Amino acid sequence: MAAFWTHCMATTEADTLVLTLQDIIALAQRQSPSAQSARNTFLSAYWNYRYFRANLLPSVTLSSAPYINKEMNKIAQPDGTAQFLQQDQLGADLTLKVNQQVSWTGGSFFLKSTLNRIDEFQQRTTAYSCQPLLIGYEQSLFGYNSLKWDRRIEPIRFREAKKLYAATLETISATACDHFFALASAQTALDMARQNFAAADTLYSMAQGRYEIGTITQNEMLQLEINRLNEETNVMDAEVSLKETVQRVRSFLALPPTAELRIVLPDSVPPFQVSLPQAMQLALENSSVPEYYRRIQKESESNLSQAKANRGFRADLYVQFGLSQTGNELRGVYRNLMNQEYAGISLSIPLLDWGRGKGRVKTAQSQLALTQTEVEQGMAGFRQTVQELVLQFNMQARKVRVASLTDQRAEQRHRIAQRLYILGRGSMLDLNAAVSEKNAAKLGYVRTLSTYWNLYYTLRSLTAYDFEHNMPLSEQLPI
């Protein structure tokens, strides 16, 4: 960034920042609010993906829940009765657990070790209980495996986020082109207005002498004065328009409010054509749009799987094997360890749900069919968009050349019309028409350049490819 500002300072004239198209694009991609928003959006997606990847790795937790219990509690007696007894206890525990989820089954293995201690202050006794090693597995049978579907969906979501970030930067470049050429149009309009005013003022001054000697009529003299006044008004309007445009560009680029800007129009456009088959292949590989449709397809399939899993019979399995012991001393609870085994299964069978489960499945199936239709139509529209964009871009280069030639010829015609009028061989009508054509041709050339560069960067946003230098765009992710 410092190097860029050093370059800009080198192109400063009388406290005015002189910028080329590439300068404004570089500024927009570095510091514009739109670029900052795109970076933050991508970073959010990146950390969500990191969270998903972390879920696939083993987790290690250390937990403890100490307590003090000094109150009257209802205590069950050996003979089945209950009594309210005073309890005065201090309890403490420590558990170390390692857990590993299994994505292809949806269950999880765990390994843990626990130690418990209870101090009875009234009896002045201490008791320990330990489970130095427990190995277990828990699994929801016939249930929805969210981890399996996350493994299918989250990588697509992250690829979509990366490609969308790259595309957004190129979209910002296209927007920067619009601002650049809006400033160019305003700057050009002011320059033309000043030139036209100077020419109108000169003609009016010359006409005063001719009017005094009777070579022009009063009507023509009044027309020249009106032209001069109109051109003076045009200068004031163009100055206001330029200031407003500069303010919008400052806001877009996050520049200081006092920064004065002047741009330098590109002399020409690069002489290259884009191959439609190449652009289509690159768009299908690099655009975020196909990734988006893949993601929503998988998400709909996931919703259907979840609806089917929650519709009918469900079972949860829990198995645990390990060692345990109790005692009054800490050393004793780690001796003569006893086997500990536990296995359990819980069942849930819906006998009557009035069709709620079936309704959820049918809804998910309808949503999946709707999504498939959306994907087919969306991809067809995407291919059509790429095709139209390539055709428009290849044609736009020719339009730029025609607009440039039109601008040159309109400028020549204006000079000739002005000279003929000064020599008394041209009419006021011809002169006014030449001025209007010159202004329209100049602004038309700027608009044609704007359309060309907007199309080019929009095409880059879909393909992630630099067709001018025949190379892929470098991936500069803000990680």
C-alpha positions in Angstrom: 0.0 0.0 0.0 2.9 2.4 0.8 4.4 1.7 -2.6 1.1 2.5 -4.3 0.8 5.8 -2.5 4.4 6.6 -3.3 3.5 6.1 -7.0 0.4 8.3 -6.6 2.5 11.0 -5.0 4.8 10.9 -7.9 1.9 11.7 -10.2 0.5 14.6 -8.2 0.1 17.9 -10.0 -0.6 21.0 -7.8 -2.1 18.9 -5.0 -4.2 16.9 -7.4 -4.0 13.1 -7.4 -3.6 12.0 -11.1 -4.9 8.4 -11.5 -5.1 5.9 -14.3 -7.7 3.3 -14.6 -5.4 0.6 -13.1 -4.6 3.0 -10.2 -8.3 3.4 -9.3 -8.9 -0.4 -9.6 -5.9 -1.1 -7.3 -7.2 1.4 -4.8 -10.7 -0.1 -4.9 -9.5 -3.6 -4.4 -7.3 -2.6 -1.4 -9.3 -0.1 0.6 -12.8 0.5 -0.7 -15.6 -0.4 1.8 -16.9 -3.0 -0.7 -13.5 -4.7 -0.7 -13.4 -4.7 3.1 -16.9 -6.2 3.3 -15.8 -8.9 0.8 -12.8 -9.8 2.9 -14.8 -10.0 6.1 -17.4 -12.2 4.4 -14.7 -14.5 3.2 -12.9 -14.7 6.6 -16.2 -15.6 8.2 -16.6 -18.5 5.7 -13.0 -19.5 6.3 -13.4 -19.8 10.0 -16.6 -21.7 9.6 -14.7 -24.1 7.5 -11.9 -24.4 10.1 -14.6 -25.1 12.7 -16.0 -27.9 10.5 -12.5 -29.4 10.0 -11.8 -29.3 13.7 -15.0 -31.4 14.3 -13.3 -34.2 12.4 -10.4 -34.3 14.7 -10.2 -35.8 18.2 -11.2 -33.5 21.0 -9.6 -33.5 24.5 -11.5 -32.0 27.4 -10.7 -31.7 31.1 -13.8 -31.0 33.3 -14.6 -30.7 37.0 -17.7 -29.8 39.0 -16.9 -29.4 42.8 -19.7 -28.6 45.2 -20.5 -28.0 48.9 -23.7 -29.6 50.2 -24.8 -28.5 53.7 -28.6 -28.9 54.0 -31.4 -31.2 55.0 -32.2 -33.7 52.3 -34.6 -36.6 51.9 -32.5 -39.8 52.1 -33.8 -43.3 51.2 -33.1 -45.9 53.9 -32.2 -49.6 53.4 -35.6 -50.7 54.6 -37.3 -48.6 51.9 -38.3 -45.7 54.1 -37.1 -42.1 53.7 -35.8 -39.7 56.3 -34.7 -36.1 56.3 -31.1 -36.0 57.4 -28.6 -33.3 57.7 -25.8 -33.5 55.1 -22.5 -31.8 55.3 -20.4 -32.7 52.3 -17.7 -31.5 50.0 -17.5 -33.2 46.7 -14.9 -32.8 43.9 -14.3 -34.6 40.6 -11.9 -34.5 37.7 -12.6 -36.0 34.2 -10.3 -36.3 31.3 -12.0 -37.3 28.0 -10.8 -37.9 24.5 -13.6 -38.0 21.9 -13.4 -38.9 18.2 -16.4 -38.7 15.9 -16.8 -41.2 13.1 -18.2 -39.5 10.0 -19.3 -42.6 8.1 -21.4 -43.9 10.9 -22.4 -40.8 12.8 -21.2 -42.3 16.1 -18.3 -41.4 18.3 -15.6 -43.3 20.2 -14.5 -41.9 23.6 -11.8 -42.6 26.1 -11.9 -41.1 29.5 -10.5 -41.3 33.0 -12.4 -40.0 36.2 -11.6 -39.5 39.8 -14.2 -38.5 42.5 -13.8 -37.5 46.2 -16.5 -37.0 48.9 -15.7 -35.6 52.3 -18.4 -36.2 55.0 -17.7 -33.5 57.7 -20.1 -34.9 60.3 -18.6 -38.4 60.2 -15.1 -37.0 59.4 -14.7 -39.6 56.6 -13.3 -39.3 53.1 -14.2 -41.6 50.2 -12.7 -42.0 46.7 -14.1 -43.4 43.5 -12.0 -43.8 40.3 -12.4 -45.0 36.8 -8.9 -44.9 35.5 -9.8 -46.1 32.0 -13.1 -46.2 30.2 -13.5 -47.0 26.5 -16.9 -46.5 24.9 -18.9 -46.0 21.7 -22.2 -44.2 21.2 -24.2 -44.4 18.0 -27.6 -43.3 16.8 -28.9 -46.2 14.7 -31.0 -45.4 11.7 -30.7 -41.7 12.5 -29.6 -38.7 10.5 -25.8 -38.5 10.1 -25.1 -34.8 10.2 -21.3 -35.2 10.1 -21.5 -37.3 6.9 -23.5 -34.6 5.2 -21.3 -31.9 6.5 -18.3 -33.6 4.9 -20.2 -33.4 1.6 -21.5 -29.9 1.9 -18.9 -27.8 3.8 -16.0 -28.3 1.3 -18.4 -27.1 -1.5 -19.4 -24.1 0.7 -15.8 -23.1 1.3 -14.9 -23.4 -2.4 -17.9 -21.3 -3.2 -16.7 -18.7 -0.7 -13.2 -18.6 -2.2 -14.4 -18.2 -5.7 -17.1 -15.7 -4.7 -14.4 -13.6 -3.0 -12.2 -13.6 -6.1 -15.3 -12.8 -8.3 -16.3 -10.0 -5.9 -12.9 -8.3 -6.3 -13.3 -8.3 -10.0 -16.9 -7.0 -9.6 -15.4 -4.2 -7.5 -13.0 -3.6 -10.4 -16.0 -3.3 -12.8 -17.6 -0.8 -10.4 -14.3 1.1 -10.2 -14.4 1.3 -14.0 -17.9 2.8 -13.8 -16.7 5.4 -11.3 -13.5 6.1 -13.3 -15.4 6.8 -16.5 -18.1 8.7 -14.7 -15.3 11.0 -13.5 -13.8 11.0 -17.0 -17.2 12.0 -18.4 -17.6 14.8 -15.9 -14.0 15.9 -16.4 -14.4 15.8 -20.2 -17.7 17.6 -20.0 -16.1 20.4 -18.0 -13.1 20.7 -20.4 -15.5 20.8 -23.4 -17.7 23.4 -21.7 -14.7 25.6 -21.1 -13.5 25.2 -24.6 -17.0 25.9 -26.0 -17.3 28.9 -23.8 -14.0 30.2 -24.9 -14.9 29.7 -28.6 -18.4 31.3 -28.1 -16.8 34.2 -26.3 -14.3 34.7 -29.1 -17.0 34.5 -31.8 -19.2 36.9 -29.9 -16.3 39.4 -29.6 -15.5 39.1 -33.3 -19.2 39.4 -34.2 -19.5 42.8 -32.4 -17.1 44.3 -34.8 -18.9 42.7 -37.8 -22.2 43.9 -36.5 -21.0 47.5 -36.3 -20.0 47.4 -39.9 -23.3 45.7 -40.9 -21.9 42.3 -42.2 -24.2 40.3 -39.8 -27.7 40.8 -38.7 -29.0 41.7 -35.3 -30.7 38.3 -35.1 -27.4 36.5 -35.7 -25.7 38.8 -33.1 -28.3 37.9 -30.5 -27.9 34.2 -31.3 -24.2 34.5 -30.7 -24.8 36.2 -27.4 -27.3 33.5 -26.4 -24.8 30.8 -27.3 -22.2 32.5 -25.2 -24.5 32.7 -22.2 -25.6 29.1 -22.6 -22.0 28.0 -22.7 -21.2 30.0 -19.6 -24.1 28.2 -17.9 -22.8 24.9 -19.1 -19.5 25.6 -17.5 -21.1 26.2 -14.2 -23.2 23.1 -14.4 -20.2 21.0 -15.4 -18.2 22.3 -12.5 -21.0 21.3 -10.0 -21.4 17.9 -11.7 -17.6 17.3 -11.5 -17.5 18.1 -7.8 -20.4 15.8 -7.1 -18.7 13.0 -9.1 -15.4 13.5 -7.4 -17.2 13.2 -4.0 -18.8 9.9 -5.0 -15.4 8.6 -6.2 -13.8 9.6 -2.9 -16.5 7.8 -1.0 -16.2 4.7 -3.1 -12.4 4.6 -2.6 -12.4 5.7 1.0 -10.2 8.7 0.2 -9.9 11.8 2.4 -12.6 14.4 1.7 -10.0 16.9 0.6 -8.3 14.8 -2.0 -8.5 16.3 -5.5 -8.7 13.8 -8.3 -7.9 13.9 -12.0 -7.9 10.9 -14.2 -6.0 10.0 -17.4 -8.0 8.2 -20.0 -6.4 5.0 -21.6 -5.2 5.7 -25.1 -6.6 2.5 -26.5 -8.0 -0.9 -25.6 -6.0 -4.2 -25.8 -6.3 -5.9 -29.2 -7.5 -9.4 -28.3 -10.6 -11.5 -28.6 -12.0 -14.0 -26.1 -12.7 -17.6 -27.2 -16.2 -18.6 -26.3 -15.3 -22.3 -25.6 -12.3 -21.3 -23.4 -14.4 -18.7 -21.5 -17.2 -21.3 -21.0 -14.8 -23.9 -19.6 -13.1 -21.4 -17.3 -16.4 -20.1 -16.0 -17.7 -23.6 -15.2 -14.4 -24.4 -13.4 -13.7 -21.1 -11.6 -17.0 -19.4 -11.0 -18.8 -19.6 -7.7 -22.2 -20.0 -9.4 -21.8 -23.8 -10.2 -20.5 -24.3 -6.6 -23.6 -22.5 -5.3 -25.9 -24.8 -7.3 -24.0 -27.9 -6.1 -24.3 -26.8 -2.6 -28.1 -26.2 -2.6 -28.5 -29.5 -4.3 -26.6 -31.3 -1.5 -28.5 -29.3 1.1 -31.8 -30.4 -0.3 -30.7 -34.0 -0.3 -29.5 -33.6 3.3 -32.9 -32.2 4.3 -34.6 -35.2 2.7 -32.3 -37.7 4.5 -33.0 -36.0 7.8 -36.8 -36.1 7.2 -36.6 -39.8 6.4 -34.4 -40.5 9.5 -36.8 -38.7 11.8 -39.9 -40.3 10.4 -39.9 -43.8 11.8 -38.1 -46.2 14.1 -35.1 -44.9 16.0 -32.6 -46.5 18.2 -29.5 -45.2 20.2 -26.7 -47.5 21.2 -24.3 -46.9 24.1 -21.4 -49.3 24.9 -18.8 -48.8 27.6 -16.0 -50.9 29.0 -13.4 -50.0 31.6 -12.0 -50.4 35.1 -13.1 -49.0 38.4 -12.5 -49.1 42.2 -13.5 -47.3 45.4 -11.8 -46.7 48.7 -11.0 -44.4 51.6 -7.5 -43.6 50.4 -6.4 -42.2 47.1 -3.7 -44.9 46.6 -6.1 -47.7 47.3 -8.5 -46.9 44.5 -5.9 -47.6 41.9 -5.3 -51.2 43.2 -7.2 -54.4 42.5 -9.3 -52.7 39.8 -12.6 -54.3 38.9 -14.0 -54.7 35.4 -16.8 -52.4 34.5 -19.1 -53.1 31.5 -22.2 -51.3 30.3 -24.3 -51.7 27.2 -27.6 -50.1 26.5 -30.0 -49.4 23.7 -32.9 -47.0 23.6 -35.8 -47.5 21.2 -38.4 -45.1 19.8 -41.3 -46.4 17.7 -43.9 -43.9 16.5 -47.3 -45.7 16.7 -49.5 -42.8 15.7 -48.2 -39.4 14.4 -51.2 -38.5 12.1 -49.0 -38.4 9.1 -46.5 -35.8 10.3 -43.5 -37.8 9.4 -44.8 -38.6 6.0 -45.7 -35.0 5.5 -42.1 -33.9 6.3 -40.7 -36.4 3.9 -43.1 -35.3 1.1 -42.2 -31.7 1.7 -38.5 -32.5 1.5 -39.0 -34.5 -1.7 -40.9 -31.6 -3.3 -38.2 -29.1 -2.2 -35.6 -31.4 -3.7 -37.5 -31.5 -7.0 -37.8 -27.8 -6.9 -34.1 -27.3 -6.2 -33.2 -29.6 -9.1 -35.3 -27.6 -11.4 -33.7 -24.4 -10.1 -30.3 -25.9 -10.6 -31.0 -26.9 -14.2 -32.5 -23.5 -15.1 -29.8 -21.6 -13.2 -27.0 -23.4 -15.0 -28.7 -22.9 -18.3 -29.0 -19.2 -17.5 -25.4 -19.1 -16.4 -24.1 -20.5 -19.6 -26.3 -18.1 -21.6 -24.9 -15.2 -19.5 -21.3 -16.2 -20.3 -22.1 -16.6 -24.0 -23.8 -13.2 -24.2 -21.0 -11.5 -22.2 -18.3 -12.9 -24.5 -20.2 -11.9 -27.7 -20.8 -8.4 -26.3 -17.2 -8.0 -25.2 -15.7 -9.1 -28.6 -18.1 -6.7 -30.3 -17.3 -3.8 -27.9 -13.7 -3.6 -29.0 -14.9 -2.7 -32.5 -17.4 -0.2 -31.1 -14.5 1.5 -29.3 -12.6 1.9 -32.5 -15.6 3.3 -34.3 -16.3 5.7 -31.4 -12.7 6.9 -31.5 -12.9 7.5 -35.2 -16.2 9.3 -34.8 -14.7 11.5 -32.1 -11.8 12.5 -34.4 -14.0 13.3 -37.3 -16.5 15.3 -35.2 -13.5 17.3 -33.9 -12.3 18.0 -37.4 -15.8 19.0 -38.6 -16.2 21.4 -35.7 -12.9 23.1 -36.5 -13.9 23.4 -40.2 -17.4 24.7 -39.3 -15.9 27.3 -36.9 -13.3 28.4 -39.5 -16.0 28.7 -42.2 -18.2 30.7 -40.0 -15.4 33.1 -39.1 -14.8 33.5 -42.9 -18.4 34.2 -43.4 -19.0 31.1 -45.5 -20.9 29.1 -42.9 -24.2 29.5 -41.1 -24.9 29.6 -37.4 -27.0 26.5 -37.8 -24.0 24.5 -39.1 -21.8 25.8 -36.4 -24.2 24.8 -33.6 -24.8 21.4 -35.1 -21.0 20.8 -35.3 -20.6 21.8 -31.6 -23.4 19.4 -30.6 -21.9 16.6 -32.6 -18.4 17.2 -31.2 -19.7 17.1 -27.6 -21.8 14.0 -28.3 -19.0 12.1 -30.0 -16.5 12.9 -27.2 -18.9 11.7 -24.4 -20.0 8.8 -26.6 -16.3 7.7 -26.8 -15.9 7.8 -23.1 -19.1 5.8 -22.5 -18.0 3.2 -25.1 -14.7 2.8 -23.2 -16.6 2.5 -20.0 -18.7 -0.3 -21.4 -15.7 -2.1 -22.7 -13.8 -2.2 -19.4 -16.9 -3.0 -17.4 -17.6 -6.0 -19.7 -14.0 -7.1 -19.4 -13.9 -7.1 -15.6 -17.3 -8.7 -15.4 -16.0 -11.5 -17.7 -12.9 -11.8 -15.4 -15.2 -12.2 -12.4 -17.0 -15.2 -14.0 -13.8 -16.9 -15.3 -11.1 -15.9 -12.8 -8.9 -15.5 -15.9 -6.8 -12.6 -17.3 -7.5 -12.8 -21.0 -5.3 -9.8 -21.8 -2.2 -11.6 -20.6 -3.5 -15.1 -21.1 -3.0 -16.2 -17.5 -5.2 -17.2 -14.5 -5.8 -14.6 -11.8 -3.6 -15.0 -8.8 -5.5 -16.1 -5.6 -4.7 -13.6 -2.9 -6.8 -14.7 0.1 -6.9 -12.5 3.2 -6.0 -15.3 5.6 
